[in-house]
Amino acid sequence: MRNFLLTAALACLAACASGPNVRADQDPTADFSRYRSYGFVDQSGTDRAGYSTLVTTHFKNAIRREMDARGFVYTEENPDLLVNFFTSMQERSDTRSTQGIFLGTQYYRNRFGAYTAWPLYSRDVETTNYQVGTASVDVVDAARKQLIWEGVAEGRITSEARENPGAAISSAVGDIFGKFPVKPRAP
């Protein structure tokens, strides 16, 4: 169940109508032009109990596509960069109040003793509960064991994203790497 919830959290990122909220931070002293290769950490943030999850596979495929497009070469032996990724999910609620005119009228007695009609105003309060998923990608200088870049995407989970988590994760990773300091090479 937890893996399903994590998958759903990631899937939301790409399926939002307005898109996920994406932000990034980097080490200002990092020189990205000197890095040539990348690999993944031994146990990613989405692995569980010593095994690799389907979410991990979706992430690795999407990250490989993005890193390869930027000219980095994947290697398992002594890469310049190590990549890790994480997900989380939170329950949130949104409360909205609306004012409207009630169709009926209320009669009241004014100071002259006459009764007149007065419209009734109503105030409706609507509460919506929903889930927000967060995905983050860390890029680490392997030699220094120092985080040099982090990208984070956060968005609302939709049913469409739950049904197709692989595509949703791929899209979210693409959005995150849109903030990466090295741009994709021309084909």
Order of alpha helices (4+ residues) and beta strands (2+ residues): alpha-beta-beta-alpha-beta-beta-beta-beta-alpha-alpha
